[in-house]
Amino acid sequence: MAETSTEGDSARQAVAARLWRGRWLLGAGIVGVLTVYGFAGMSIYVPLLALAALVGAAMLPTDVEGQSSDDAAAIEASGLQRLSGEYLAAAVADPLIIFDRSAIIVHVNAAAFAAFGGLAPGMSLALKFRAPEMQALLDSILSGELASDAVDYTEKLPVERTYRVSASSVGHATDLYVLVFKDQSETRRIDRMRADFIANASHELRTPLASIAGFIETLRGPARNDAAARDQFLQIMQNQTGRMARLIDDLLSLSRLEMKPYLKPGTEVNLRQTIDSVIDSLGPLASDNGVVIERDFIDGPLSVPGDRDELFQVFENLLENACKYGQSGGHVTVAIAHSGAGQEPGFDVTITDYGPGIAEEHIPRITERFYRVDVENSRTQKGTGLGLSIVKHILTRHNARLSIKSEVGKGAAFTVHLPAR
C-alpha cells in the first residue's frame, strides 16, 4: 500500500510539474476560449471541450532541450567512433607511445618509430628505455601515481637527441597511458652556443682590457716620467683598443645578420666589379705582406642576385685571410668560373693561397665563432675569430655556400658557390 501511495504521489507531482511548465500557454488558451465564447454565444460544451484539450496538451512532455542535447551527444559520439586511436596518434607530430598498466606497448605512431626504431605492439617499454629517468617515470605510472613533471631523456643512437618526456592517462578507467616525446635537441644546442658565445666574447674583451688597465697603472706609477716607455705603452694601448673596436664591429655585424637571416631577391650584383674593388682595397695589405694577387676570371657577364656590400664583405674577409696567413707562398689567386657539373647554375669564386695550409681536423670547425687554428698567430694578425662566421651567415642569406680544401704545406682554397638566380 505504501508503494502504491508513493507511486500516486509521484504521478500527481509529475502532472503538477507539467501543468506548471505550461501555465502560460494554458492561461493564454483559457483567455482565448472564454473570449470566443463570450462573443460567439455558442454552446457551453464547446468551450469546455476546448479547455480540456488545452489541459491535455499542457500535460504532454515538452523536453525539447533535452532531446536536442541528446541528439548532439549522439552525433558527437558517432563522429568519434569513426576516429580510432591509431588515427589520432598519427595526427600527433611528436613521437607518441600508448601502453597498458604492464608497460607493454599497445601502439606507436610513425614519429616514434622513426625516432627510436624497433618499436612494436607487445614490446616492453622497460626493456626498450633503460635509462634511470625513464624507469622512474614508468614506475610512477605503474604504481598509479602519474608524475606531475616531465623528465629529460637522451637517445644516443643513431644520432644524439634529447627529449622532454611527459606521461598521462588515456581517458577514464581505460588502463591505457601515453608517453609523448618533445624533441629539445635544437633548443639545447642553441643554449650551448649562446653560453659558449658569451664566454668567448667575454674572454676576448677581457684580455685587451686587462692589458690596457696594466699599462695605465704603469704610466701613473713607475713610468710617469719615462717618455720612451710612455710612447711605447700608448702605442700598445692604441692597438688593444683597435682590437676591441674590431671585435665589437664584428659582433654587431653578426647580430644584424642573425636578425634578418633571409635576403630579399631582386638586386643584381656584378661579381667582376665587386671582386676587383676588393682586390684594389687590399692592395696595400698584400704589398705589406709581400703577396701578389693574381686574377683568373672567365669572360662574359658575371651577375648574381644579392647585396653588393655583404658580398664585398665576404670576399674581403677571405682575401684578407689569404694575404695574412698565406703570405709565405708569395702569391694569392682569385678565380671566377662557372659552377661545375651537377651543381645549380651559377658561379664559383675560389681564393687560393700557397701558405702553410690547414690541418684536416680543423676544417669542419673553422667557420665557428672564435675558433682559431693558431690562436697566437691569429691575434698577431689582428684577427677576431669571427670573420669566417660572418662569411657563413652572409652566404646563407644568399642561398650560397662555402667549401674549403686544404693540405698542410700546400696552401688552402676557399670556394664560394653562388647561384645565378
PyMOL commands that set and color helices and strands:
alter all, ss='L'
color gray80, all
select helices_A, chain A and resi 2-21+23-40+45-59+64-81+85-90+110-116+125-128+132-142+185-220+227-259+271-281+283-288+308-325+327-329+360-365+375-380+387-397
alter helices_A, ss='H'
color red, helices_A
select strands_A, chain A and resi 96-100+105-108+151-155+161-169+176-183+268-270+292-297+303-305+331-338+346-353+401-406+412-419
alter strands_A, ss='S'
color yellow, strands_A
deselect
rebuild
show_as cartoon
